[in-house]
Amino acid sequence: MKKKINVSIIGITGYTGEELLRILSNHPMVKIACVAARSQIGKKLSDIYPGIKKFGNLECVGFDVDYIAKISDIVFLALPHKVSMEFASEVIKRGVKVIDLSADYRFQDPNLYEKVYKVPHIDRDSLKKRVYGLVELNKDFIKKTDILANPGCYPVASILGLAPLVKECLIKPEIYIDAKSGYSGAGRIKDKNKLLKIKNNFKVYAVGNHRHVPEIEIALGKLIKKRIKVYFVAYLLPLERGMLVTSYVKLKDNKKIDLNDIYKKFYKSATFVKVLPEGELPELKHVVGTNFCYIGFKQLGDTIAVVSCIDNLLKGASGNAVENMNIMFGFKQSLGLKNLKFK
C-alpha cells in the first residue's frame, strides 16, 4: 500500500491556491505539510478559509524554500507568472517535485517565453526538463518528471476540443477559436468597483495578442509535427467560473465524417473527458464544480464547430494539477477529484 505524501502549496491566497486546498484537504493520500503566502503570514488556515476544516490549524508561512522543501514530497506553485521561476529551481535542487500553475514553464523555448511575457527567464535549465501537464496527451511523460508545467485554462479547453481532428490530419492548419471565461480566469479581484463592472458586463479582450495562443499552437502542432495557426478571441463572462470554447475548423476534403467515432476512439481511456453525441452541445452547468471537460461538435458542410466546456479553476487549473500529482506518484488518476464539493 502506498504511503501518504507531504504536499505544500506556495501561494494560497489566490483562486488556484484556494482550489488546491479544497481538493487536497479531502484527498485520502495527502497530508498538507505547509501553506505559504507573502500575505497572511502567521494566520491559521481556518481563519483565511473558514470553510476548510481539515488542516485548519495549519499556519501560513513565508516563502522559506529550505523549510518548505525539507517537509515536502511535492510543492505546488500557485503563484503569478514571472514569480514561480524564482522558486521552482530552488525546490527541485533540494530533491522535491514541483507542479507550477503559472505560465513560467509552459514554453520549452526561453526566447518564446521572453517574447510573450516581456521578462528574461531565469531558470532555463529547468525548462529543458519540464513536462507539459495535459494529462490526455502526455500521461507517460508526466509519470517520470520532477517538474511539471500545468496548462493554462484556455489551452486545456481548446486543445482537448481540437486534438482528435488535428491528430487524424482531417482539417486545414488554420483554426478559429471563440473563447468565453468566467472572471476568475483573470485572478482574484480585490477592487470591488472593478468587480461590479465585470459582473454587469460582457466584453472582448486581448484580441490578436492573447498569451495563450502560442501554447495552443505548440501543443496541437506537436501532434502532427507541423505548424498550426490559431486565430483566438477571448471574452470575459459576468460569471465567477466556467469556460466555454467554440472552435471552427475547415475540413481538408468536403465530405461527411464520423465525428462520434473519431472523438470516442481518441478519448476512450480519458478519465475526465466526456464526449457528447454529434449535435448535442455542452453547457457550463454540465462542468462547473467538476474536473470534467465536456465536448460536443457539429459538422456544417466543410466546417466543423467544436464546443468544449470546463470549470476554468478545476480542469483548467487546480483539478488538472491534482490529476498530474496523482500520476506522478502512482495514484489512481481520479483520486480526490470525483466528488468535489465547492461553494
Secondary structure, 3 states (H helix, E strand, C coil): CCCCEEEEEECCCCHHHHHHHHHHCCCCCEEEEEEECCCCCCCEHHHHCCCCCCCCCCEEECCCHHHHHHCCCEEEECCCCCCCHHHHHHHHHCCCEEEECCCCCCCCCHHHHHHHHCCCCCCHHHHHHCEECCHHHHHHHHCCCCEEECCCHHHHHHHHHHHHHHHCCCEEEEEEEEEEEEHHHHCCCCCHHHHHHHHCCCEEECCCCCCCHHHHHHHHHHHHCCCCEEEEEEEEECCCCCEEEEEEEEECCCCCCCHHHHHHHHCCCCCCEEECCCCCCCCHHHCCCCCCEEEEEEEECCEEEEEEEECCCHHHHHHHHHHHHHHHCCCCCCCCCCCCCCC
